[in-house]
Amino acid sequence: MLLHVHGLKKGFPGSERKITVLDGVSLSLDSGEVVALTGESGSGKSTLLHIIAGLEPADDGSVLFDGEDICLMDDGGRAALRRHAISIVFQQFNLIPSLNVRQNLVFHARLAGRAASLDLPALATSLGLADHLEKFPEDLSGGEQQRVAIGRAVASEPRLVLADEPTGNLDEDTGQAVYDLLLALARRTGAALLIATHSMRLAGAADRRVHLSHGKLTK
Amino acid sequence: MIGPVFTALLSHWRRRPFQLATLLLGLSLATALWSGVQAINAEARKSYAEAAGILGGGGLSELVRTDGGMIPVKTYTTLRRAGWLASPLVDGWLSADGGRVRILGMDPFTIPQDTSIAASVEPSLYPELVGKNGVLLANPATAARLPDLEDRLRAIDGLAPNIVLADITTAQELLGVEGFSRMFLAPVQPLLRPDLASLAPELAIRPPSTANDLGRLTDSFHLNLTAFGLLSFAVGLAIVHGSVGLAFEQRRPVLRTLRALGVSARRIVLCLIFELLTLALVAGALGIIVGYVMAAALLPDVAATLRGLYGATVNDALTLSPLWWLGGVGIACVGTALAATNGLWRIARMPPLSPARPRAWIMASGRAMRWQAAGAAICLAAAICVATFGGGLASGFVLVGGFLAAAALLLPMVLSSLIAVAARWSWGPVGQWFWADTRQQLPGLSLALMALLLALAANVGVGTMVASFRATFSGWLDQRLVSDLYVSLEDEADIPAFMAFLEGKSEAVLPIWHVDAEVMGAPAEIYGVADHPVYAANWPLLSALPDTWDRIAGGSGALVNEQLARREGLSVEDGLPLPGGWTTTVIGIYSDYGNPLGQVVLSLGDLARHYPDVDRSNFGILVPEQGKEALTAALTEEFELPESSVTDQGAVKEFSLSIFERTFAVTGALNVLTLAVAGIAILTSLLTLASMRLPQLAPVWALGLTRTTLGRLEFIRALVLAALTFTFALPVGLVLAWMLLAIINVEAFGWRLPMHFFPLDWVRLGALSLGAAGLACIWPAYKLAKRPPADLARVFSHER
């Protein structure tokens, strides 16, 4: 088992009392598995992904990645994990605006020390970005920017890709295309994919679907 | 892994070359001004040390006459016979091109080898030095100023400037004196030697003098320069702080992405430190080059100032140590660290998902306004405490520094209040929006405006001081230059013929006889004046007993200049010991601006009686204006005088004022440079704010204001803020001027000047500040006016 989340709890201080976002969430993912995480806006999908990625601490519970508890790692350990094994695709793309498309695509692979094995032309072609390599993010449309973000994520050969509503900022057709691309690339590289979305139609294409509601995960 | 992170961070600058340029410009200007001033100070101090080494005997004690007179040869031989290991020295001044040079006559055979003089002269030169017509040694620049002695001069590199070394006999011959000025004492003396009091009771042992003596005298000037350098450095750092802080904030999304991609906060901070260090090294290198060029350009004026104000000689050329170069780079790094510490600290503590909030970063400065006001009160209170309970020049500078810091810290609050008042009087929706928006911009621009305030206040303050000095000096010259013509005779034997020639051709002939001597332990000039009503009518007295000039003419006292009175704490009716072992009474104190030396004025009779060797070759002549030219021609023809020997009052005044102007050229240059740096600070702030202004401007544009109108309003806003800053800077500058005139000048130079006001100068400076702000704003305003509508429309979409 690649990822095992057990009894995860997370709350945020509210104006009157603490708001519980995750209330004992447990989840497992095998290598190469594609799981869709659905739920209403504000249900805690992003928080769950952020905790799995080590970007936010949990209040309680454990996140075992390859048997190691991410919650017990220090900042350096979590950073190393993101560098080498886990990639994230954000809703807001989060490209580096001062680097061009080519540089953004290879960036994570360079951090992971895997740039040498990266076939950039093939990746750019599969992303439909072959003609945009020298452009800067501000010159691209939203769909194109998200494709760069996906390319960056898979270029580092991660074992787990976390996608936080990657189509949330895109129109329906573009969103579908981006989603298909993400799925195809994940399957091709053998990476597990945990994708947060509130589109039931997109979630239908995953191997499995879990639903987050009121801090609990249901199938 | 460092490579890609560093590439990502540096790519920010590649996409924003102008921001990078302003950062480098700000830091290199700050470094240049600071290291330029340090270069000048270092060169001056090196020259003092060289001169003091020669003059002060390299740390040896000396024997001097308590009354300041010459030591007879007989006293010297008595001491030597009794076992005292003393070596005689003759010390005096020779006329030279461009002023005087100091001649030191020494005895090569007895001079202790520990002295700098002995170390300066190769023993192989001794045979040429001794005896009549012995050679003179000087550095090439000094030798070139003595063309009359060309055949006897030997130029030697490395000798202290403005000093000629000679054998004791040669010095006596050239100075026309007998005996010795003082004697060096060898560091080891025989134990069983007779007491000095029993051998020569008129002598006393003077402890070793050092470079500190001249250093102390000139410290005030160097402190002044350092203060200016520091002010400019602070103004430059305002640019760096703004650019670095904003760059950190603009890159927050990148930093967040880097964290998400697995780069630890520690590594990011290390990369940023490395990036800043690289920038500091580049800017530091540029800065020290500019600083060197600036120092080399200003040094001749500084040397002239030090010569004019203190009689201190400084090399005109820069020879800087590696330590100075390292210091320049070091100060650039320290400045960058100061400017960036806050930003780095925030990034180190930033959570991985922290959003970018450049607007919040700006508004946080707004919240700081209240703290700044409290800081201003603390600065002012501390400065007043130090000035009240402390003393001396350092306290004066603490007061000035505290006052300026308080004014700068108060500026945002003052501007905010002024804008609030203006908003109340505004009409129409655009006017209301304009003032509200201007107030909102204030926090983001406050640092640049503080820099402008400091530059303007320094300009008003220093400008008022210099102009007050100029007005006072000019008026004082009018009073002090009582004669219409000044004549120097070639030969004192011509005096009877000269007096007979002027009989009936002039209203009066006033001898200007003087002798250089040591008064109360320091070099001074003693003048004699004739008994003539012109002095009573014109001479500028600060305090005096009644019937001053009658008392002088009657030989019952002397006048002293303000410098001597302040230095020795002399007041009217105090006793004044004079060379030759006699004492007289101070009956008046007169102002004597620009003179580095103490001065005493006696009656002609007293002067001639006590100092028979007095120089009698100079005269002042009172003559009606229309007769000046004819008399000048007649004198030069009759006595075969060179043209330079007859000078009219106007020429003397013009020459004195030209020296004055040169003296303050450095201050003027630093003033302009500081103002230029402040202008760049405004430009930097406006440009960096421009990109963040879109969310505020887009709605107004959408409501119907054209981009041209928005650009025009941006331009007007910069002018309004500059004008308001100038309005506040004016009173701040005038208080600064008062502090400089009433506190700093008195401590630094020994004289107090009255304060004059020059409203026309203020108008000119106000126009200059508006011009600087206008120039700084023209490009950002133009860019806004030409901004593609799509950029503004994008604000309303979610794509950004």
Chai-1 contact restraints between the chains, C-beta under 6 A:
chainA,res_idxA,chainB,res_idxB,connection_type,confidence,min_distance_angstrom,max_distance_angstrom,comment,restraint_id
A,L55,B,P352,contact,1.0,0.0,6.0,A-B,restraint_1
A,L55,B,L353,contact,1.0,0.0,6.0,A-B,restraint_2
A,D75,B,S264,contact,1.0,0.0,6.0,A-B,restraint_3
A,G76,B,S264,contact,1.0,0.0,6.0,A-B,restraint_4
A,A79,B,G262,contact,1.0,0.0,6.0,A-B,restraint_5
A,A79,B,S264,contact,1.0,0.0,6.0,A-B,restraint_6
A,R82,B,G262,contact,1.0,0.0,6.0,A-B,restraint_7
A,R83,B,G262,contact,1.0,0.0,6.0,A-B,restraint_8
A,I88,B,A260,contact,1.0,0.0,6.0,A-B,restraint_9
A,N94,B,T257,contact,1.0,0.0,6.0,A-B,restraint_10
A,I96,B,A8,contact,1.0,0.0,6.0,A-B,restraint_11
A,I96,B,V254,contact,1.0,0.0,6.0,A-B,restraint_12
A,S98,B,S11,contact,1.0,0.0,6.0,A-B,restraint_13
A,S98,B,H12,contact,1.0,0.0,6.0,A-B,restraint_14
A,S98,B,R15,contact,1.0,0.0,6.0,A-B,restraint_15
A,L99,B,S11,contact,1.0,0.0,6.0,A-B,restraint_16
A,F107,B,P4,contact,1.0,0.0,6.0,A-B,restraint_17
A,H108,B,L261,contact,1.0,0.0,6.0,A-B,restraint_18
A,R110,B,P4,contact,1.0,0.0,6.0,A-B,restraint_19
A,L111,B,M1,contact,1.0,0.0,6.0,A-B,restraint_20
A,L111,B,P4,contact,1.0,0.0,6.0,A-B,restraint_21
A,L111,B,L261,contact,1.0,0.0,6.0,A-B,restraint_22
A,G142,B,E799,contact,1.0,0.0,6.0,A-B,restraint_23
